[in-house]
Amino acid sequence: PMYILLAILAVTDLGLCVSTLPSVLGVLWFDARVVGLVPCVLQQHFLHSFSFMESAVLFAMALDRLVAIRFPLRYASVLTGPRVALAGAVLGMRSAAITAAPSLNLLKFKYCRPGPLSHAYCLHQDMIRLACSNTRFNRLYGLCIIMLAMGSDVLFILLSYTVILYTVLAIASARERLKALNTCV
């Protein structure tokens, strides 16, 4: 299961790189300083989706370690390959779904002025800054999904490692404690 999660994380990181590649290469190779609306919206959607996916996969990896240390005898039956692959697919759909609404909403906005992007690729914040329409929904929704999705992932990662540490410290033998901690590294 951990290898499947590592593969999903590698694909996610590759997706992050590939989603920024077109505009970065356009700027560096062709000195292209203008990006169209639809390519910019697509790029920021994939960039943010893969960012949320990365956070979710790191949470799933922490959960994997928690099950391995807390329930070692049930690990093989709880976290099977198909279950982990299904969880990866669900996390991918979750990541794409939570960024879909603000991304589609960006297409409805009126943009009255061109402006520079803060990076060589499109970000949601840059597009909101350039819009002349009411962007309240996107601003609030963006803040909420960052707080709920990534914030909850970080919170659960911290919680799982706290439980792991508590479980490891309850082991009597120092040698066994070290062996259990090495499982997390």
MDAnalysis code that builds the backbone (N, CA, C; Angstrom):
import MDAnalysis as mda
import numpy as np

u = mda.Universe.empty(555, n_residues=185, atom_resindex=np.repeat(np.arange(185), 3), trajectory=True)
u.add_TopologyAttr("name", ["N", "CA", "C"] * 185)
u.add_TopologyAttr("resid", np.arange(1, 186))
u.add_TopologyAttr("resname", ["PRO", "MET", "TYR", "ILE", "LEU", "LEU", "ALA", "ILE", "LEU", "ALA", "VAL", "THR", "ASP", "LEU", "GLY", "LEU", "CYS", "VAL", "SER", "THR", "LEU", "PRO", "SER", "VAL", "LEU", "GLY", "VAL", "LEU", "TRP", "PHE", "ASP", "ALA", "ARG", "VAL", "VAL", "GLY", "LEU", "VAL", "PRO", "CYS", "VAL", "LEU", "GLN", "GLN", "HIS", "PHE", "LEU", "HIS", "SER", "PHE", "SER", "PHE", "MET", "GLU", "SER", "ALA", "VAL", "LEU", "PHE", "ALA", "MET", "ALA", "LEU", "ASP", "ARG", "LEU", "VAL", "ALA", "ILE", "ARG", "PHE", "PRO", "LEU", "ARG", "TYR", "ALA", "SER", "VAL", "LEU", "THR", "GLY", "PRO", "ARG", "VAL", "ALA", "LEU", "ALA", "GLY", "ALA", "VAL", "LEU", "GLY", "MET", "ARG", "SER", "ALA", "ALA", "ILE", "THR", "ALA", "ALA", "PRO", "SER", "LEU", "ASN", "LEU", "LEU", "LYS", "PHE", "LYS", "TYR", "CYS", "ARG", "PRO", "GLY", "PRO", "LEU", "SER", "HIS", "ALA", "TYR", "CYS", "LEU", "HIS", "GLN", "ASP", "MET", "ILE", "ARG", "LEU", "ALA", "CYS", "SER", "ASN", "THR", "ARG", "PHE", "ASN", "ARG", "LEU", "TYR", "GLY", "LEU", "CYS", "ILE", "ILE", "MET", "LEU", "ALA", "MET", "GLY", "SER", "ASP", "VAL", "LEU", "PHE", "ILE", "LEU", "LEU", "SER", "TYR", "THR", "VAL", "ILE", "LEU", "TYR", "THR", "VAL", "LEU", "ALA", "ILE", "ALA", "SER", "ALA", "ARG", "GLU", "ARG", "LEU", "LYS", "ALA", "LEU", "ASN", "THR", "CYS", "VAL"])
u.atoms.positions = np.array([
    [0.801, -1.222, 0.000],
    [0.000, 0.000, 0.000],
    [0.841, 1.284, 0.000],
    [1.949, 1.279, 0.734],
    [2.778, 2.478, 0.775],
    [3.367, 2.777, -0.599],
    [3.698, 1.727, -1.362],
    [4.245, 1.947, -2.696],
    [3.199, 2.542, -3.629],
    [1.957, 2.133, -3.454],
    [0.882, 2.718, -4.258],
    [0.733, 4.190, -3.910],
    [0.777, 4.510, -2.619],
    [0.679, 5.912, -2.200],
    [1.862, 6.726, -2.715],
    [3.053, 6.145, -2.698],
    [4.225, 6.843, -3.242],
    [4.084, 7.068, -4.743],
    [3.510, 6.096, -5.446],
    [3.280, 6.256, -6.883],
    [2.262, 7.363, -7.143],
    [1.201, 7.401, -6.344],
    [0.195, 8.461, -6.486],
    [0.823, 9.821, -6.196],
    [1.668, 9.888, -5.181],
    [2.352, 11.140, -4.858],
    [3.281, 11.565, -5.996],
    [3.974, 10.609, -6.602],
    [4.858, 10.922, -7.728],
    [4.062, 11.444, -8.922],
    [2.929, 10.809, -9.217],
    [2.073, 11.273, -10.317],
    [1.526, 12.667, -10.012],
    [1.173, 12.904, -8.759],
    [0.673, 14.219, -8.350],
    [1.748, 15.286, -8.537],
    [2.962, 14.999, -8.116],
    [4.057, 15.956, -8.300],
    [4.356, 16.184, -9.775],
    [4.277, 15.125, -10.558],
    [4.464, 15.257, -11.998],
    [3.363, 16.131, -12.592],
    [2.129, 15.935, -12.126],
    [1.017, 16.768, -12.586],
    [1.208, 18.232, -12.238],
    [1.742, 18.506, -11.052],
    [2.042, 19.890, -10.667],
    [3.049, 20.514, -11.625],
    [4.090, 19.762, -11.955],
    [5.109, 20.280, -12.874],
    [4.545, 20.489, -14.276],
    [3.809, 19.505, -14.760],
    [3.263, 19.585, -16.118],
    [2.224, 20.699, -16.239],
    [1.475, 20.959, -15.175],
    [0.447, 22.004, -15.261],
    [1.051, 23.404, -15.361],
    [2.250, 23.599, -14.861],
    [2.890, 24.916, -14.970],
    [3.789, 25.026, -16.195],
    [4.115, 23.907, -16.797],
    [5.085, 23.879, -17.883],
    [4.733, 24.754, -19.088],
    [3.502, 24.726, -19.623],
    [3.233, 25.509, -20.839],
    [3.522, 27.003, -20.695],
    [3.033, 27.610, -19.640],
    [3.247, 29.055, -19.524],
    [4.688, 29.392, -19.149],
    [5.320, 28.555, -18.343],
    [6.722, 28.810, -17.989],
    [7.603, 28.710, -19.232],
    [7.391, 27.679, -20.052],
    [8.162, 27.556, -21.288],
    [7.837, 28.684, -22.258],
    [6.570, 29.098, -22.294],
    [6.195, 30.221, -23.152],
    [6.924, 31.493, -22.776],
    [7.040, 31.733, -21.489],
    [7.742, 32.937, -21.019],
    [9.241, 32.820, -21.272],
    [9.819, 31.677, -20.948],
    [11.272, 31.527, -21.048],
    [11.773, 31.372, -22.480],
    [11.075, 30.595, -23.288],
    [11.559, 30.328, -24.637],
    [11.076, 31.338, -25.669],
    [9.802, 31.726, -25.570],
    [9.218, 32.553, -26.622],
    [8.900, 33.969, -26.171],
    [9.251, 34.305, -24.955],
    [8.967, 35.627, -24.389],
    [7.475, 35.966, -24.518],
    [6.625, 34.950, -24.382],
    [5.170, 35.138, -24.460],
    [4.687, 35.707, -23.134],
    [4.225, 36.926, -23.165],
    [3.824, 37.608, -21.931],
    [2.311, 37.667, -21.757],
    [1.556, 37.151, -22.722],
    [0.096, 37.193, -22.649],
    [-0.428, 35.763, -22.603],
    [-1.367, 35.524, -21.688],
    [-1.994, 34.210, -21.564],
    [-3.488, 34.399, -21.754],
    [-4.109, 33.545, -22.550],
    [-5.545, 33.621, -22.761],
    [-6.320, 33.222, -21.514],
    [-7.605, 33.589, -21.492],
    [-8.433, 33.327, -20.318],
    [-8.624, 31.829, -20.071],
    [-9.047, 31.095, -21.091],
    [-9.333, 29.665, -20.905],
    [-8.069, 28.884, -20.531],
    [-6.945, 29.080, -21.229],
    [-5.734, 28.371, -20.780],
    [-5.320, 28.735, -19.356],
    [-5.514, 29.996, -18.992],
    [-5.150, 30.429, -17.642],
    [-6.055, 29.765, -16.601],
    [-7.355, 29.699, -16.886],
    [-8.299, 29.058, -15.959],
    [-7.985, 27.566, -15.834],
    [-7.723, 26.917, -16.963],
    [-7.377, 25.490, -16.916],
    [-6.096, 25.252, -16.124],
    [-5.109, 26.103, -16.369],
    [-3.844, 25.931, -15.668],
    [-4.003, 26.101, -14.162],
    [-4.697, 27.145, -13.746],
    [-4.861, 27.346, -12.305],
    [-5.721, 26.249, -11.689],
    [-6.704, 25.735, -12.445],
    [-7.523, 24.634, -11.926],
    [-6.656, 23.401, -11.657],
    [-5.850, 23.009, -12.644],
    [-5.011, 21.828, -12.459],
    [-3.938, 22.058, -11.403],
    [-3.385, 23.248, -11.367],
    [-2.362, 23.561, -10.368],
    [-2.918, 23.425, -8.952],
    [-4.089, 24.007, -8.724],
    [-4.685, 23.926, -7.392],
    [-5.219, 22.522, -7.093],
    [-5.759, 21.840, -8.101],
    [-6.231, 20.462, -7.889],
    [-5.089, 19.555, -7.461],
    [-3.963, 19.656, -8.154],
    [-2.816, 18.823, -7.790],
    [-2.246, 19.217, -6.432],
    [-2.327, 20.486, -6.074],
    [-1.868, 20.908, -4.743],
    [-2.729, 20.285, -3.652],
    [-4.054, 20.311, -3.853],
    [-4.950, 19.677, -2.884],
    [-4.732, 18.167, -2.858],
    [-4.477, 17.595, -4.021],
    [-4.229, 16.154, -4.098],
    [-2.962, 15.786, -3.326],
    [-1.934, 16.601, -3.453],
    [-0.690, 16.323, -2.736],
    [-0.911, 16.334, -1.225],
    [-1.659, 17.308, -0.757],
    [-1.976, 17.387, 0.666],
    [-2.753, 16.151, 1.117],
    [-3.716, 15.731, 0.314],
    [-4.534, 14.568, 0.662],
    [-3.712, 13.278, 0.658],
    [-2.796, 13.144, -0.284],
    [-1.963, 11.938, -0.338],
    [-1.021, 11.887, 0.863],
    [-0.487, 13.032, 1.274],
    [0.359, 13.056, 2.469],
    [-0.444, 12.645, 3.703],
    [-1.711, 13.054, 3.753],
    [-2.584, 12.602, 4.843],
    [-2.790, 11.090, 4.781],
    [-3.042, 10.563, 3.579],
    [-3.245, 9.119, 3.427],
    [-1.986, 8.344, 3.826],
    [-0.820, 8.900, 3.533],
    [0.431, 8.245, 3.927],
    [0.592, 8.238, 5.448],
    [0.191, 9.322, 6.097],
    [0.244, 9.359, 7.563],
    [-0.728, 8.342, 8.153],
    [-1.891, 8.209, 7.530],
    [-2.873, 7.224, 7.980],
    [-2.340, 5.800, 7.795],
    [-1.638, 5.575, 6.691],
    [-1.017, 4.279, 6.436],
    [-0.026, 3.931, 7.545],
    [0.796, 4.867, 7.930],
    [1.767, 4.640, 9.014],
    [1.057, 4.411, 10.344],
    [-0.038, 5.127, 10.571],
    [-0.807, 4.946, 11.805],
    [-1.339, 3.521, 11.907],
    [-1.922, 3.026, 10.823],
    [-2.457, 1.660, 10.828],
    [-1.317, 0.654, 10.987],
    [-0.172, 0.910, 10.343],
    [0.960, -0.018, 10.430],
    [1.493, -0.134, 11.854],
    [1.477, 0.956, 12.605],
    [2.032, 0.919, 13.965],
    [0.972, 0.583, 15.003],
    [-0.196, 1.144, 14.855],
    [-1.242, 0.945, 15.865],
    [-1.891, -0.433, 15.745],
    [-2.085, -0.905, 14.506],
    [-2.742, -2.194, 14.269],
    [-1.891, -3.050, 13.318],
    [-0.704, -3.447, 13.726],
    [0.195, -4.146, 12.796],
    [-0.337, -5.488, 12.297],
    [-1.111, -6.188, 13.117],
    [-1.615, -7.491, 12.690],
    [-2.770, -7.373, 11.702],
    [-3.437, -6.249, 11.701],
    [-4.564, -6.049, 10.783],
    [-4.188, -5.215, 9.562],
    [-2.954, -4.770, 9.502],
    [-2.522, -3.862, 8.435],
    [-2.799, -4.432, 7.045],
    [-2.398, -5.673, 6.817],
    [-2.547, -6.283, 5.492],
    [-4.004, -6.459, 5.088],
    [-4.885, -6.648, 6.059],
    [-6.298, -6.833, 5.713],
    [-7.051, -5.504, 5.629],
    [-6.567, -4.488, 6.342],
    [-7.247, -3.185, 6.319],
    [-6.840, -2.383, 5.093],
    [-5.548, -2.275, 4.854],
    [-5.054, -1.472, 3.733],
    [-4.574, -2.380, 2.607],
    [-5.522, -2.862, 1.830],
    [-5.188, -3.692, 0.679],
    [-4.872, -2.792, -0.511],
    [-4.222, -3.360, -1.499],
    [-3.883, -2.599, -2.701],
    [-5.091, -1.962, -3.378],
    [-6.156, -2.735, -3.635],
    [-7.334, -2.133, -4.268],
    [-7.973, -1.016, -3.433],
    [-7.980, -1.167, -2.120],
    [-8.554, -0.114, -1.267],
    [-7.733, 1.169, -1.342],
    [-6.427, 1.018, -1.343],
    [-5.561, 2.198, -1.421],
    [-5.701, 2.859, -2.793],
    [-5.774, 2.061, -3.849],
    [-5.965, 2.619, -5.189],
    [-7.313, 3.338, -5.290],
    [-8.353, 2.748, -4.713],
    [-9.668, 3.393, -4.696],
    [-9.616, 4.701, -3.908],
    [-8.935, 4.681, -2.771],
    [-8.790, 5.906, -1.976],
    [-8.063, 6.977, -2.780],
    [-7.045, 6.583, -3.537],
    [-6.332, 7.538, -4.391],
    [-7.236, 8.138, -5.447],
    [-8.084, 7.308, -6.050],
    [-9.024, 7.814, -7.055],
    [-10.032, 8.770, -6.432],
    [-10.531, 8.424, -5.254],
    [-11.490, 9.292, -4.557],
    [-10.830, 10.620, -4.186],
    [-9.598, 10.568, -3.710],
    [-8.886, 11.801, -3.364],
    [-8.660, 12.673, -4.599],
    [-8.369, 12.036, -5.730],
    [-8.206, 12.787, -6.977],
    [-9.492, 13.464, -7.408],
    [-10.603, 12.733, -7.313],
    [-11.898, 13.331, -7.667],
    [-12.272, 14.446, -6.703],
    [-11.981, 14.250, -5.421],
    [-12.256, 15.295, -4.424],
    [-11.474, 16.558, -4.748],
    [-10.218, 16.392, -5.089],
    [-9.371, 17.544, -5.382],
    [-9.859, 18.301, -6.613],
    [-10.249, 17.568, -7.643],
    [-10.754, 18.227, -8.853],
    [-12.107, 18.879, -8.599],
    [-12.942, 18.233, -7.795],
    [-14.290, 18.760, -7.548],
    [-14.270, 20.041, -6.724],
    [-13.412, 20.107, -5.717],
    [-13.448, 21.299, -4.867],
    [-12.851, 22.519, -5.552],
    [-12.080, 22.321, -6.604],
    [-11.559, 23.484, -7.327],
    [-12.364, 23.805, -8.581],
    [-13.351, 22.976, -8.906],
    [-14.125, 23.190, -10.131],
    [-14.999, 24.438, -10.065],
    [-15.708, 24.644, -8.967],
    [-16.634, 25.783, -8.871],
    [-15.933, 27.132, -9.013],
    [-14.878, 27.400, -8.259],
    [-14.228, 28.697, -8.453],
    [-13.555, 28.823, -9.817],
    [-13.084, 27.707, -10.377],
    [-12.458, 27.770, -11.700],
    [-13.481, 28.119, -12.767],
    [-14.632, 27.453, -12.731],
    [-15.681, 27.759, -13.707],
    [-16.215, 29.170, -13.514],
    [-16.266, 29.609, -12.286],
    [-16.747, 30.956, -11.995],
    [-15.821, 32.023, -12.581],
    [-14.530, 31.720, -12.678],
    [-13.581, 32.675, -13.258],
    [-13.910, 32.989, -14.713],
    [-14.525, 32.031, -15.410],
    [-14.891, 32.257, -16.810],
    [-16.022, 33.269, -16.952],
    [-16.826, 33.450, -15.906],
    [-17.965, 34.371, -15.950],
    [-17.564, 35.817, -15.668],
    [-16.415, 36.011, -15.048],
    [-16.015, 37.361, -14.656],
    [-15.662, 38.214, -15.864],
    [-15.813, 39.510, -15.686],
    [-15.349, 40.470, -16.683],
    [-13.959, 40.925, -16.243],
    [-13.059, 40.967, -17.203],
    [-11.699, 41.419, -16.935],
    [-11.479, 42.705, -17.727],
    [-11.389, 43.823, -17.021],
    [-11.325, 45.110, -17.703],
    [-9.908, 45.611, -17.935],
    [-8.944, 44.960, -17.378],
    [-7.581, 45.436, -17.590],
    [-6.622, 44.244, -17.608],
    [-5.627, 44.313, -18.460],
    [-4.586, 43.289, -18.384],
    [-3.656, 43.624, -17.226],
    [-2.979, 42.646, -16.759],
    [-2.062, 42.887, -15.656],
    [-1.042, 41.781, -15.554],
    [0.029, 42.058, -14.874],
    [1.073, 41.030, -14.730],
    [0.658, 39.959, -13.724],
    [1.113, 38.756, -13.980],
    [0.900, 37.661, -13.042],
    [2.039, 37.673, -12.027],
    [1.756, 37.197, -10.838],
    [2.792, 37.202, -9.800],
    [3.851, 36.125, -10.038],
    [3.521, 35.133, -10.847],
    [4.455, 34.056, -11.181],
    [4.440, 33.859, -12.694],
    [5.207, 32.909, -13.179],
    [5.215, 32.617, -14.611],
    [4.052, 31.712, -14.999],
    [3.149, 31.457, -14.077],
    [1.970, 30.634, -14.334],
    [0.770, 31.300, -13.676],
    [-0.424, 30.842, -14.043],
    [-1.662, 31.465, -13.568],
    [-2.053, 30.938, -12.190],
    [-2.411, 31.854, -11.323],
    [-2.922, 31.507, -10.004],
    [-4.304, 32.129, -9.831],
    [-5.122, 31.486, -9.029],
    [-6.478, 31.960, -8.766],
    [-6.467, 33.386, -8.225],
    [-5.558, 33.677, -7.303],
    [-5.490, 35.005, -6.696],
    [-5.198, 36.084, -7.739],
    [-4.318, 35.781, -8.693],
    [-3.995, 36.759, -9.732],
    [-5.208, 37.064, -10.599],
    [-5.951, 36.028, -10.947],
    [-7.117, 36.227, -11.806],
    [-8.197, 37.010, -11.073],
    [-8.361, 36.765, -9.790],
    [-9.344, 37.518, -8.999],
    [-8.934, 38.988, -8.933],
    [-7.646, 39.235, -8.788],
    [-7.147, 40.605, -8.696],
    [-7.391, 41.378, -9.994],
    [-7.371, 40.682, -11.128],
    [-7.559, 41.336, -12.419],
    [-9.027, 41.477, -12.813],
    [-9.921, 40.813, -12.117],
    [-11.348, 40.845, -12.465],
    [-11.996, 42.139, -11.991],
    [-12.957, 42.611, -12.793],
    [-13.719, 43.808, -12.423],
    [-15.063, 43.435, -11.811],
    [-15.440, 42.171, -11.903],
    [-16.726, 41.704, -11.384],
    [-16.654, 41.517, -9.875],
    [-17.804, 41.185, -9.301],
    [-17.866, 40.880, -7.875],
    [-17.237, 39.500, -7.652],
    [-16.147, 39.454, -6.939],
    [-15.403, 38.205, -6.746],
    [-15.554, 37.654, -5.334],
    [-16.556, 38.114, -4.622],
    [-16.724, 37.712, -3.218],
    [-16.833, 36.190, -3.058],
    [-17.658, 35.542, -3.907],
    [-17.818, 34.090, -3.807],
    [-16.470, 33.392, -3.932],
    [-15.710, 33.754, -4.962],
    [-14.428, 33.093, -5.178],
    [-13.441, 33.354, -4.047],
    [-13.456, 34.564, -3.522],
    [-12.548, 34.882, -2.413],
    [-12.899, 34.049, -1.175],
    [-14.188, 34.018, -0.831],
    [-14.615, 33.270, 0.354],
    [-14.474, 31.764, 0.153],
    [-14.875, 31.293, -1.022],
    [-14.793, 29.862, -1.306],
    [-13.337, 29.406, -1.294],
    [-12.453, 30.203, -1.902],
    [-11.030, 29.862, -1.907],
    [-10.467, 29.763, -0.505],
    [-10.819, 30.725, 0.329],
    [-10.351, 30.702, 1.713],
    [-10.908, 29.489, 2.460],
    [-12.194, 29.209, 2.241],
    [-12.832, 28.073, 2.928],
    [-12.223, 26.737, 2.513],
    [-11.987, 26.540, 1.207],
    [-11.450, 25.238, 0.803],
    [-10.006, 25.065, 1.263],
    [-9.265, 26.153, 1.328],
    [-7.902, 26.031, 1.852],
    [-7.952, 25.660, 3.331],
    [-8.823, 26.342, 4.070],
    [-8.928, 26.063, 5.509],
    [-9.470, 24.655, 5.761],
    [-10.511, 24.266, 5.031],
    [-11.147, 22.972, 5.282],
    [-10.355, 21.802, 4.709],
    [-9.948, 21.906, 3.453],
    [-9.275, 20.767, 2.817],
    [-7.837, 20.628, 3.300],
    [-7.031, 21.625, 3.047],
    [-5.619, 21.511, 3.436],
    [-5.448, 21.626, 4.951],
    [-6.228, 22.474, 5.577],
    [-6.142, 22.617, 7.030],
    [-6.511, 21.341, 7.750],
    [-7.583, 20.687, 7.285],
    [-7.975, 19.425, 7.926],
    [-6.947, 18.333, 7.647],
    [-6.349, 18.341, 6.451],
    [-5.300, 17.358, 6.163],
    [-4.126, 17.526, 7.126],
    [-3.688, 18.762, 7.314],
    [-2.569, 19.023, 8.230],
    [-2.948, 18.633, 9.656],
    [-4.166, 18.968, 10.052],
    [-4.624, 18.626, 11.400],
    [-4.642, 17.114, 11.617],
    [-5.171, 16.376, 10.636],
    [-5.223, 14.921, 10.761],
    [-3.832, 14.288, 10.696],
    [-2.926, 14.872, 9.931],
    [-1.547, 14.372, 9.903],
    [-0.916, 14.531, 11.283],
    [-1.075, 15.709, 11.873],
    [-0.543, 15.936, 13.223],
    [-1.181, 14.994, 14.238],
    [-2.487, 14.805, 14.121],
    [-3.192, 13.906, 15.031],
    [-2.705, 12.467, 14.879],
    [-2.541, 12.015, 13.640],
    [-2.101, 10.629, 13.434],
    [-0.689, 10.416, 13.969],
    [0.191, 11.390, 13.771],
    [1.549, 11.228, 14.305],
    [1.584, 11.357, 15.823],
    [0.648, 12.091, 16.398],
    [0.533, 12.137, 17.859],
    [0.116, 10.774, 18.391],
    [-0.851, 10.148, 17.739],
    [-1.290, 8.805, 18.146],
    [-0.153, 7.802, 17.955],
    [0.588, 7.934, 16.860],
    [1.732, 7.047, 16.621],
    [2.759, 7.202, 17.739],
    [3.084, 8.439, 18.081],
    [4.064, 8.688, 19.142],
    [3.583, 8.130, 20.479],
    [2.313, 8.326, 20.775],
    [1.727, 7.787, 22.012],
    [1.820, 6.262, 22.026],
    [1.516, 5.636, 20.892],
    [1.570, 4.178, 20.791],
    [2.999, 3.672, 20.953],
    [3.936, 4.345, 20.312],
    [5.337, 3.921, 20.381],
    [5.887, 4.082, 21.791],
    [5.542, 5.176, 22.456],
    [6.040, 5.393, 23.815],
    [5.456, 4.402, 24.815],
    [4.339, 3.776, 24.462],
    [3.733, 2.774, 25.342],
    [4.424, 1.417, 25.239],
    [5.292, 1.245, 24.243],
    [6.026, -0.013, 24.087],
    [7.115, -0.075, 25.156],
    [7.221, -1.206, 25.823],
    [8.144, -1.342, 26.960],
    [9.609, -1.382, 26.528],
    [9.913, -2.145, 25.500],
    [11.295, -2.338, 25.078],
    [11.801, -1.145, 24.258],
    [12.975, -0.649, 24.610],
    [13.570, 0.478, 23.875],
    [13.905, 0.069, 22.444],
    [14.334, -1.163, 22.273],
    [14.670, -1.664, 20.935],
    [13.423, -1.714, 20.048],
    [12.324, -2.181, 20.606],
    [11.068, -2.253, 19.857],
    [10.520, -0.852, 19.556],
    [10.711, 0.085, 20.480],
    [10.286, 1.475, 20.239],
    [11.037, 2.055, 19.043],
    [12.338, 1.839, 19.016],
    [13.153, 2.341, 17.916],
    [12.741, 1.701, 16.595],
    [12.452, 0.418, 16.635],
    [12.008, -0.293, 15.435],
    [10.676, 0.277, 14.935],
    [9.757, 0.563, 15.848],
    [8.460, 1.131, 15.470],
    [8.622, 2.540, 14.906],
    [9.496, 3.330, 15.505],
    [9.723, 4.690, 14.997],
    [10.375, 4.680, 13.620],
    [11.228, 3.695, 13.370],
    [11.856, 3.588, 12.052],
    [10.842, 3.254, 10.967],
    [9.705, 2.702, 11.343],
    [8.640, 2.427, 10.384],
    [8.099, 3.728, 9.797],
    [8.133, 4.791, 10.580],
    [7.591, 6.080, 10.136],
    [8.551, 6.857, 9.250],
    [9.802, 6.495, 9.270],
    [10.805, 7.272, 8.523],
    [10.930, 6.787, 7.110],
])
